[in-house]
Amino acid sequence: MTRYKVLIMASDGFEEAELFVPRAILRDRGHEVGLAAPTMSPIQATVLDDPGRTIRPDLTIGQGRAEDWDALLLPGGLINPDFLRTRSEAVALVRSFVNGGKVVGAICHGPWLLVEADAVRGVRATCWPSIRTDLRNAGARVIDERCVTDGNIVTAVGPDDAQMFTEAMLERLHATDR
């Protein structure tokens, strides 16, 4: 079995299930998972709008390099991607994964980062209902499905789709190995 290296990028306000569920699945299957955040301070999840668990990052976003990883996973939540899309180093990291042909997964509001990186033009994608217009305006073909894969971009609607989303990312990673 190929062992993949998956980088998750998040900040305070990430949706708990959209980080912890994929992380657990990936680790349980023997893959290496790293977490990049704006600083090395612990970041706090939300569960919908309530405070959730905290987690300590493994590296800062500025230390992240696409060439060191096989895939990038972008959890949603409302606060996390809205904050990160205003940070040039976060957008640059997303762009480097996309331009490097790496698998990039974004769930819920996470596709906002794909919008900022100009990575959805002509791409079939899905997302949380409230940001569908943002994706359309950025050139995406928004599909009303729970999880959508187009090339190396994997998107999903929300926390209830975290397992399906992770499986789709792994399928895409396996396909890139062939």
Secondary structure as UniProt FT lines:
FT   STRAND          5..9
FT   TURN            12..13
FT   STRAND          14..15
FT   HELIX           16..28
FT   TURN            29..30
FT   STRAND          32..37
FT   STRAND          43..47
FT   TURN            48..49
FT   STRAND          50..55
FT   STRAND          59..60
FT   HELIX           61..63
FT   HELIX           66..68
FT   STRAND          71..74
FT   HELIX           79..84
FT   TURN            85..86
FT   HELIX           88..99
FT   TURN            100..101
FT   STRAND          103..107
FT   TURN            108..110
FT   HELIX           111..116
FT   TURN            117..118
FT   TURN            121..122
FT   STRAND          124..125
FT   HELIX           129..131
FT   HELIX           132..137
FT   TURN            138..139
FT   STRAND          141..142
FT   STRAND          147..150
FT   TURN            151..152
FT   STRAND          153..156
FT   HELIX           159..161
FT   HELIX           162..177
//
